[in-house]
Amino acid sequence: MTDRTITPDVLLRAYAAGIFPMAESRDDPSIRWIDPNRRGILPLDNFHTSRSLRHRILHSNYTIRMDSDFSGVVQGCAERDETWINGDIFSLYLALHRAGYAHSLEVWEADALIGGVYGVTLGAAFFGESMFSRRTDASKLALAWLVDRLRAGGFTLFDTQFLTAHLASLGAVEISRADYRARLAAALQRTARFDPPGYSPSAATVSQRRIHTS
């Protein structure tokens, strides 16, 4: 399949089937479908918070926003030296965002976007795509607030695609493809809200809801 045949609807059906797209680099015009033998997930009841991260949640001078600069978050994720986000992928996720399926959670310092994470929602599954930091621990702050939001909204699956050392330190684990497909099928049968009614978190509640502290 070439990138010209990939539409937002095709992309959503791919996620529902357990696969996701990547390019070799920002300059590579082709898009590959990825279906790992081992899949990274972040259990929503097992997010790890260190004492230093808890302190940043409670005391850093930042603001959390949702979907206020989705394109800015994707751009921030693509700014690293090596990235799988090419122009077509960027456009596809912007289209999913406009359709209400892709969301960003952003960390702001005054008027500066200093970190964030974005992903796709289907049923009660959140497919995390990428995150970035322009300040120390900004992406960890984004994940802490995101996990709290996903739990409040009724999500049951947080797909991280791969397991990295960074994600493992926050509680992510690796599972088999078969296990992932079973969890995905169950999540797709449920409904969840990225903007749950009445949800109004504070730094205190986000820090208190963590399960593991070291």
Backbone torsions as a table, in degrees:
resi	resn	phi	psi	omega
1	MET	NA	130.8	177.4
2	THR	-91.0	164.0	-178.0
3	ASP	-61.3	-27.8	-178.1
4	ARG	-68.0	-19.5	-179.5
5	THR	-91.4	-6.3	-177.8
6	ILE	-88.2	118.1	176.9
7	THR	-112.7	168.1	175.1
8	PRO	-56.0	-37.9	179.3
9	ASP	-65.7	-42.1	176.4
10	VAL	-60.5	-41.0	-179.8
11	LEU	-63.0	-42.4	178.4
12	LEU	-64.3	-39.6	179.0
13	ARG	-68.0	-31.7	176.2
14	ALA	-65.3	-44.8	177.6
15	TYR	-60.0	-42.7	-180.0
16	ALA	-64.3	-24.8	178.0
17	ALA	-90.2	-4.2	176.0
18	GLY	94.4	15.3	179.0
19	ILE	-122.5	161.3	-177.9
20	PHE	-145.7	159.6	-174.7
21	PRO	-96.0	151.2	172.1
22	MET	-150.6	150.0	169.8
23	ALA	-106.1	157.8	178.5
24	GLU	-66.6	-32.9	-179.3
25	SER	-163.2	173.3	179.1
26	ARG	-64.6	-23.6	-178.3
27	ASP	-95.9	-3.4	179.4
28	ASP	-83.2	119.1	-177.1
29	PRO	-76.8	-11.6	-177.1
30	SER	-93.1	158.0	179.2
31	ILE	-125.8	132.3	179.0
32	ARG	-106.7	148.4	174.0
33	TRP	-93.2	131.9	-176.2
34	ILE	-112.5	132.7	178.8
35	ASP	-138.8	80.2	-171.9
36	PRO	-64.6	148.3	172.9
37	ASN	-67.3	-34.3	177.9
38	ARG	-119.6	135.3	-173.3
39	ARG	-119.4	138.6	175.3
40	GLY	-88.6	135.0	173.1
41	ILE	-136.5	155.6	175.9
42	LEU	-115.6	99.8	179.6
43	PRO	-56.4	128.8	-173.4
44	LEU	-72.2	-13.1	176.8
45	ASP	-104.2	16.3	-174.1
46	ASN	-138.2	30.2	179.7
47	PHE	-74.2	128.7	-177.0
48	HIS	-94.1	130.3	176.8
49	THR	-122.2	120.6	174.5
50	SER	-77.5	166.8	177.8
51	ARG	-61.5	-37.6	-178.9
52	SER	-67.4	-38.4	178.3
53	LEU	-69.2	-40.2	177.3
54	ARG	-58.7	-40.2	179.1
55	HIS	-63.9	-41.9	179.2
56	ARG	-65.1	-39.3	178.5
57	ILE	-59.1	-41.9	-173.4
58	LEU	-84.1	-29.9	-167.7
59	HIS	-123.1	-10.4	-179.3
60	SER	-73.4	153.4	-179.2
61	ASN	-90.7	87.4	-177.1
62	TYR	-147.4	166.2	176.2
63	THR	-130.0	139.4	176.6
64	ILE	-100.4	130.1	175.4
65	ARG	-129.4	157.6	178.3
66	MET	-120.4	125.7	172.7
67	ASP	59.8	24.6	179.0
68	SER	-87.3	-22.3	177.6
69	ASP	-150.7	65.4	-177.9
70	PHE	-57.8	-47.1	-178.1
71	SER	-63.7	-33.4	177.7
72	GLY	-65.4	-36.6	177.6
73	VAL	-67.8	-45.6	178.8
74	VAL	-61.7	-41.5	178.4
75	GLN	-62.3	-41.9	177.8
76	GLY	-61.0	-39.4	178.8
77	CYS	-68.2	-28.6	-177.2
78	ALA	-87.7	-4.0	-173.5
79	GLU	-79.1	-10.9	-179.8
80	ARG	-67.6	162.3	-175.7
81	ASP	-56.5	-43.3	178.1
82	GLU	-117.5	125.9	-178.7
83	THR	-141.6	150.3	176.3
84	TRP	-95.0	2.5	-176.7
85	ILE	-93.1	101.9	174.6
86	ASN	-96.2	-177.4	-176.0
87	GLY	-60.6	-40.5	-179.5
88	ASP	-67.7	-41.3	178.2
89	ILE	-63.7	-42.2	177.4
90	PHE	-55.7	-48.1	-178.2
91	SER	-64.8	-38.5	-179.6
92	LEU	-63.5	-42.4	-179.1
93	TYR	-73.2	-31.3	173.0
94	LEU	-62.5	-39.6	178.1
95	ALA	-65.6	-41.3	177.3
96	LEU	-64.5	-36.3	177.3
97	HIS	-64.2	-45.1	179.2
98	ARG	-62.9	-29.7	179.8
99	ALA	-84.5	-4.3	177.0
100	GLY	91.4	9.6	-178.0
101	TYR	-101.5	-18.6	-179.6
102	ALA	-116.2	139.0	-174.4
103	HIS	-136.8	155.8	174.5
104	SER	-124.9	145.9	168.8
105	LEU	-118.6	125.4	-166.8
106	GLU	-119.6	145.2	174.4
107	VAL	-110.4	121.4	-177.2
108	TRP	-116.2	142.2	171.0
109	GLU	-118.8	102.7	-169.7
110	ALA	57.2	-120.7	-178.6
111	ASP	-98.5	12.2	-177.9
112	ALA	-104.8	129.0	174.8
113	LEU	-80.5	110.7	-172.7
114	ILE	-107.1	-6.2	178.6
115	GLY	-179.8	166.1	178.4
116	GLY	173.7	174.8	179.0
117	VAL	-144.4	147.1	176.3
118	TYR	-137.4	158.3	179.9
119	GLY	-170.4	-175.0	-174.2
120	VAL	-117.0	141.8	177.2
121	THR	-114.6	136.1	171.6
122	LEU	-144.7	126.2	-177.2
123	GLY	56.2	-127.1	177.5
124	ALA	-106.0	26.9	178.1
125	ALA	-110.9	136.0	171.8
126	PHE	-115.1	120.3	-179.5
127	PHE	-98.9	98.3	-178.7
128	GLY	-70.7	128.1	-177.1
129	GLU	-97.8	-51.9	-177.5
130	SER	-165.3	164.0	176.8
131	MET	-146.1	164.3	-179.8
132	PHE	-151.3	161.5	177.5
133	SER	-136.4	137.6	168.9
134	ARG	-115.7	-0.2	173.5
135	ARG	-137.9	158.9	-179.9
136	THR	-55.5	127.1	174.9
137	ASP	67.0	12.9	-179.0
138	ALA	-63.2	-37.6	179.0
139	SER	-70.4	-32.2	176.4
140	LYS	-67.4	-39.3	175.0
141	LEU	-59.7	-45.2	-179.7
142	ALA	-59.3	-43.5	-179.2
143	LEU	-66.7	-39.3	179.1
144	ALA	-60.0	-47.1	179.5
145	TRP	-70.0	-33.5	178.5
146	LEU	-66.5	-46.3	179.3
147	VAL	-58.4	-42.3	178.3
148	ASP	-61.3	-42.6	179.4
149	ARG	-64.9	-43.7	-178.9
150	LEU	-64.7	-40.0	177.6
151	ARG	-63.7	-44.1	-179.5
152	ALA	-65.6	-31.6	-176.9
153	GLY	-85.1	-3.0	176.8
154	GLY	90.4	15.9	178.2
155	PHE	-73.5	148.2	-179.4
156	THR	-119.8	-12.8	-177.8
157	LEU	-135.8	124.9	173.1
158	PHE	-116.5	100.7	-178.1
159	ASP	-85.7	122.0	176.7
160	THR	-104.3	5.3	179.6
161	GLN	70.0	-69.4	178.8
162	PHE	-119.1	161.3	175.5
163	LEU	-101.1	119.7	174.9
164	THR	-109.9	165.4	177.9
165	ALA	-61.2	-37.8	179.0
166	HIS	-61.0	-47.5	-179.4
167	LEU	-69.3	-36.9	178.7
168	ALA	-62.0	-35.4	179.3
169	SER	-66.6	-18.9	179.9
170	LEU	-99.4	2.1	176.1
171	GLY	111.6	-1.0	179.5
172	ALA	-68.1	150.8	179.8
173	VAL	-133.9	169.5	179.1
174	GLU	-113.9	135.2	179.7
175	ILE	-129.2	167.0	-179.5
176	SER	-73.7	161.5	176.3
177	ARG	-58.8	-42.2	-179.3
178	ALA	-63.7	-43.3	178.4
179	ASP	-62.8	-43.1	179.4
180	TYR	-61.3	-45.7	-178.6
181	ARG	-61.0	-38.3	179.1
182	ALA	-66.3	-43.1	178.8
183	ARG	-66.5	-37.7	178.8
184	LEU	-64.4	-46.6	179.8
185	ALA	-57.9	-41.9	179.3
186	ALA	-66.2	-41.3	-179.1
187	ALA	-65.9	-35.6	-178.3
188	LEU	-70.6	-16.5	177.7
189	GLN	-85.6	-5.1	-177.5
190	ARG	-110.7	168.1	175.7
191	THR	-116.8	147.7	178.9
192	ALA	-147.9	164.2	-179.3
193	ARG	-127.3	126.5	175.2
194	PHE	-73.6	-22.8	176.2
195	ASP	-120.4	69.6	-175.3
196	PRO	-59.6	137.7	-179.8
197	PRO	-56.5	133.2	177.0
198	GLY	77.5	1.5	-177.9
199	TYR	-73.4	119.9	-178.5
200	SER	-143.7	77.2	-174.2
201	PRO	-75.7	159.5	173.0
202	SER	-127.2	164.8	177.7
203	ALA	-58.2	-36.6	179.8
204	ALA	-64.2	-45.3	-178.9
205	THR	-69.8	-37.7	178.8
206	VAL	-62.8	-43.2	-179.3
207	SER	-70.1	-33.3	-177.6
208	GLN	-76.0	-23.8	-175.2
209	ARG	-83.4	-3.7	179.2
210	ARG	-71.0	150.1	-173.7
211	ILE	-93.6	-39.1	-176.3
212	HIS	-117.7	132.1	177.1
213	THR	-130.6	132.7	178.6
214	SER	-128.6	NA	NA
